[in-house]
Amino acid sequence: MLDKFSQWQLFLDGHCHHWLGVWSRYQPSGKLIESYQSERIFTANPEKTIVHQKNIHHKPDGIIVNEWSLERMEDGESKHPHCQTMCTFYFSDQTVFWVPFKSANDFFGIEIILKCQSSRASVFATYDNNRKLSRFTLVREYIKGTTPIWSYNLPTQKKSSLPNVINTPGVIGEYGRGELPIDSIKTRWLSGTEREIIYFPDNIAFNVPTYFNPAKPSDLIVDWLTPTGKAERRIARYLPDKELPLFLYQSLSF
């Protein structure tokens, strides 16, 4: 398990950059709502204890700018700029989770960031006041001055070349905050209103519950086919007796 102080350093090393990309929002059905160019700029203070975040949305009807500060806490962790009831975890490959604490009565949503070389993809699930899934978002980005790995020319995609990975057993490559057999994930992933899955462009699939119940939360899952051809899964798993979820990494085989 990675210690808490290494978490902030992983954030600084992997994500404290000037990112250029495309921000795309979708209905739960997969229908594209909007897509536009974006920037996310992270700048640390000299002591590297505070990071200023600036989001610039280049929408067709004008530019929207949002700004926040992220601060390293005494225990080495960081707080989400939108909502203090969300927790975070960084893998050593610089995958990032932003998910609610189990006891959260209010939360911004769910975000999992996949990073490969100088590019990253953020997948969001946003819920309304009734805890129902209202929107998916995909942000594909690359560090300014580098070459992106994403396609950028597919605003939506009904089918994916990502293999069918439902209930596929795999091997845990890395885990945080505990251990649980990865093949304990079983059924009801696609059963009516139980869960929603969207296949984003660039072979990324996001699988979340239609309703997020803080008292009985279920797995939050993203699968992707990496640019090197590896099928991988990232999971945030809530357990009955734990406030913080487990964060799991799975390499899939077929």
N, C-alpha and C positions, 0 to 999 in steps of 0.2 A: 504494500500500500504506500502511496506517495504521502509524505508528511505535509502538513498544512502550509508551512512556509515555502515549500517548493511550488505550491499552487500559484502563488502570486508571481513567482519567477517564470513559470511556464506561460502565464498570461503576458508578461512583459516580452519574453523572447519570441513567442509565436504570434501574438495578436496586436501588439502595440506598434502599428504601422499606419500608413496612409493607404486605404483600400479604395479601389475603383471597381465598379461592377454594375450589375443589373438587378433591380428589385422588382419581383413579380408577385402579385397577389391573386389567389384563386378562391372560388367558392368551394365548399366541401365536395361538390360534384366533380371538380376538376376544371370547371369553366374559368377561363382567364378573366379577371376583373380589370387589372391594369398592369402595365410593365413600363419601367422607365430607368434611366441611368441614375446611379447613386454613388455617393462617396461616404466612407466612414473613416474618420481621422482620429487616431489615438496619440496623445502627446503626454509624456511623463514629465514630472517636475525633476529638478536636479537630484533630489534624494531618492527618486523612484518610489515614493510612497503614495503618490496621488497621480492618477491619469485623467486627463481631460479628454472626453469623447465628444466629437462633433459629427453629426449625421447631416448630409446634404442630399436632399431629394430633388433631382432635376426633372420635375414633372412638366408635361406639355403646357400647362397653364401657369407655370411659374416655379420658382425655387422655394423649397421649404427647408428651414434649418432648425435642428434640435441639438441641444448641448446638455451634457451632464458631467459629473465628476465621479470617478471610481476611486475608492480609497482602500489601501491595505489595512486590514484590521489588526489588532494586537495579536490575534491568534494565527495570523497569516492568511486568512481568507479574505474574500472581497464580497461586497454587497451589490445586488443588481440596482442600476440607477433608476429603474422604473418602480421597483417594488421590493421592500425589505423582507417580504415573506417568501422570497425565493432563494434557493441554495444553488451553489455552483460546484462543479468538479472538472478538473483538467486531467486528461490522460497525458502520458509522456509523449505520445504522438501529436499532442496539442488539440485533440478532440475536446470540445467544450460542452458541458451541460448547464443549462439554466432551467430549473424545474421548481415547482412549489414544495415547501415543506409540507409534511402530511397534515399538520394542524392549521395550514393557511386558510383563512377565511376570505382572503382577497389575493389575487395574483395577476400578473401581467399576461401570462400565457406560458408556453413551453417553447424553448429554443435549444436546438442541438446543432453545433457547428462542426463540420468535417473539414480537415485541413490536409492539403497535399502539396508539397513543395511551397511555392509562393502564392498558391490559390487556396480559397476556402469557400464552402457552401454552408449557409445558415438556413435551417429549416425551422419554421415557426408553426405553431398551432394556437389560434386565438379563440377564446371562449367568451360567450356573452354573459349577462348577469344571471341567467338561469343555468349556467355551467354547461351550456350546449356549444359544441363546436360551431364557430361562425365563419372561420377563414383559415386558409393555409397561406403561407408566404415562403418563397424561396429567394434568397439573396446569394447570387454567385459573384465572387469578388476575386481580385488579384492585387498584389502589392504594386503600387505605382512604380513604373520603370521596369516591371518584369513582364513576362509573356503569360497570358491566362491559359489554363488547361481546359476551361469549360467552352462549350460550343457557342453560346450566346445567340444562336440563330433559330432556336426552337422555343417560341413563347409558351407552347403547351404540347403535351405528348400523351396520347391515349394509351399507347402501348410502350413497353419498355423491354430492352434486351436483358434487363436484370432477371436472372433465373427466379423461378418460383421457390421462395425460401421458407414458406410457411411450414412450421414444425420440422424444419431441417436441423438435425443435431449438428453441433459444431464443437470447436475447441476454444476454451477461454484462453485468450492470449494475455490478458491483463485485467485486473479487477480492482475495485476500490471499496473501502468501508465494509468489507465482509466477503463472503464466498457463498455461492449457491449454484447447484448444477444447472448448466445452461439449457439442457434438454428438458427441463421441467415445464417449459412453455408448451402448451398443448393446443386447445381448440378455441373456437369462438372468435377467431381473429376477424372473420369476415361475415359474421352472422347478423344480417339485418342492421339494426340501429346500434348494435353493441359497439362496433368499432368502425373507423373510417380509414381508408388507405388511399394515398395519392401517389402516382408515379410521376415524379418531376422529370424535366429534361436532364440529360447527362446521367441517366441510370441511377437515380436516387429515389427511394421509396420511403414514405413516412407513414407510420401506423400508430394511431392514437385512439382513445375511447371517444365515442360520440358525446357522452356526458362525462365530465370529470368530477367524481365524487371524492372530496377530500377525506372523508371517513373511510372509504374503501377504494382508494386509487388503484389503478391497474398499470401494467407495463407501458412505457413510452418507448417506441422502437423506431430506429432508422436503419435501413439497409442501403448499401451502395456498392456499385461495381467500380472499383478504383481505376484510375487511368492505367495502372499496371496490370489490370485484368483480374484482380482479387475481389471476391465477394465477401463483404464484411458487414457486421451488425454492431450497433451500439444500443444499449438498453439502460433505462432508468427503471428500477424495479422497487416497488413499495412493499414492505413486509408488515404484517399486523402489529408487531410490537416495536417498530422502529420509526423514529421521527424523520430520519434522513433515509433516502432510498439507497439501494446498492447501484453502483454504476459499473456496467459490465461491457466487456469487449469480446466479440465472437468472430472467429474466422470460419467461414462456411465452406463445406465441401459438398460435391454433388455426384 
